[in-house]
């Protein structure tokens, strides 16, 4: 059982966010901080992974991150999977906008991120909403988005479902 009184800043296993030839993760160290959003193989949720410095943090979200400012998604913190079996939805670079280090921002439960990928461009905030011995619940909040080549398609698909 985890001790939640002491923030866990233990680095998670290093795994770059690009698939290797065998479907597993390539073990080379990335040059910059990266993110990936993958639709789970069974279509039940999306995996949202951030890799920064020497650690990787992962969450399961019920829908892909929204390009619409103000939208929120529940994000459940998960251990990093050993292999990748999902469909790549988006990938790109991530920049931490907090004044803290990645480790401290994650331990405090508040990450302000600038995502620059194929589909997502803009500022997103992750806030830990609830922590129990079983799981950490976070919110992924879209703050502001910037136009991208695929943003119109994503926005259109979101609007069609409403």
Secondary structure, DSSP 8 states (H G I E B T S, - for coil): ---TTS----------SSB-TTSBB--S--SS-EEEEEE-TTSS-EEEEEEETTEEEEEEESS---SSTT-EEEEEEE---SB--SEEEEEEEEEE-SSS-HHHHHHHTEEEEEEEESS-EEEEEEEEEEE-SS-EEEEEEEEEE---TTHHHHHHHHHHH-
